[in-house]
């Protein structure tokens, strides 16, 4: 689980960097395909993390 959280944080950092670059260039985030693609990737990592977290909570009960 710790490894998954580390990977999620790495993907979030990439998203933040892309977002900052986009805004610095005056490109709205919703128009930047790279930002949108990375955002979807982060969403997928969050879903994976929540599913694993949920599975562990059920095992503890």
BANU-489835 format. One record per residue (C-alpha): residue in one letter; chain; residue number from 1; y, z, x. Coordinates in steps of 0.02 Angstrom, whole numbers, plus 50000, padded with zeros to 5 digits. Example, Ala and Ser with C-alpha at 12.3 -4.5 7.8 and 13.67 -1.06 7.14 Angstrom:
# BANU-489835
[atom a, A, 1, [49775, 50390, 50615]]
[atom s, A, 2, [49947, 50357, 50684]]
# end
This chain:
# BANU-489835
[atom x, A, 1, [50000, 50000, 50000]]
[atom x, A, 2, [50118, 50039, 50145]]
[atom x, A, 3, [50087, 49865, 50216]]
[atom x, A, 4, [50130, 49787, 50048]]
[atom x, A, 5, [50291, 49887, 50037]]
[atom x, A, 6, [50337, 49831, 50214]]
[atom x, A, 7, [50310, 49649, 50167]]
[atom x, A, 8, [50411, 49672, 50007]]
[atom x, A, 9, [50556, 49746, 50105]]
[atom x, A, 10, [50549, 49601, 50229]]
[atom x, A, 11, [50559, 49475, 50086]]
[atom x, A, 12, [50704, 49572, 50009]]
[atom x, A, 13, [50797, 49566, 50175]]
[atom x, A, 14, [50773, 49377, 50181]]
[atom x, A, 15, [50840, 49363, 50004]]
[atom x, A, 16, [50993, 49468, 50048]]
[atom x, A, 17, [51027, 49361, 50202]]
[atom x, A, 18, [51012, 49200, 50103]]
[atom x, A, 19, [51124, 49270, 49967]]
[atom x, A, 20, [51257, 49323, 50091]]
[atom x, A, 21, [51256, 49153, 50177]]
[atom x, A, 22, [51268, 49066, 50010]]
[atom x, A, 23, [51417, 49170, 49954]]
[atom x, A, 24, [51501, 49150, 50124]]
[atom x, A, 25, [51487, 48961, 50099]]
[atom x, A, 26, [51559, 48975, 49924]]
[atom x, A, 27, [51395, 48922, 49841]]
[atom x, A, 28, [51353, 49020, 49683]]
[atom x, A, 29, [51185, 49106, 49696]]
[atom x, A, 30, [51118, 49023, 49539]]
[atom x, A, 31, [51152, 48851, 49614]]
[atom x, A, 32, [51067, 48885, 49781]]
[atom x, A, 33, [50884, 48831, 49770]]
[atom x, A, 34, [50836, 48927, 49928]]
[atom x, A, 35, [50903, 49088, 49854]]
[atom x, A, 36, [50815, 49055, 49689]]
[atom x, A, 37, [50649, 49018, 49776]]
[atom x, A, 38, [50661, 49176, 49881]]
[atom x, A, 39, [50707, 49276, 49726]]
[atom x, A, 40, [50549, 49215, 49639]]
[atom x, A, 41, [50449, 49262, 49794]]
[atom x, A, 42, [50521, 49439, 49790]]
[atom x, A, 43, [50480, 49450, 49605]]
[atom x, A, 44, [50299, 49404, 49643]]
[atom x, A, 45, [50288, 49539, 49778]]
[atom x, A, 46, [50360, 49667, 49656]]
[atom x, A, 47, [50230, 49621, 49525]]
[atom x, A, 48, [50091, 49640, 49654]]
[atom x, A, 49, [50157, 49809, 49708]]
[atom x, A, 50, [50173, 49871, 49528]]
[atom x, A, 51, [49997, 49812, 49487]]
[atom x, A, 52, [49924, 49903, 49636]]
[atom x, A, 53, [50027, 50057, 49600]]
[atom x, A, 54, [49970, 50055, 49420]]
[atom x, A, 55, [49789, 50035, 49472]]
[atom x, A, 56, [49799, 50186, 49587]]
[atom x, A, 57, [49878, 50294, 49452]]
[atom x, A, 58, [49734, 50253, 49335]]
[atom x, A, 59, [49609, 50300, 49471]]
[atom x, A, 60, [49691, 50470, 49495]]
[atom x, A, 61, [49682, 50516, 49310]]
# end
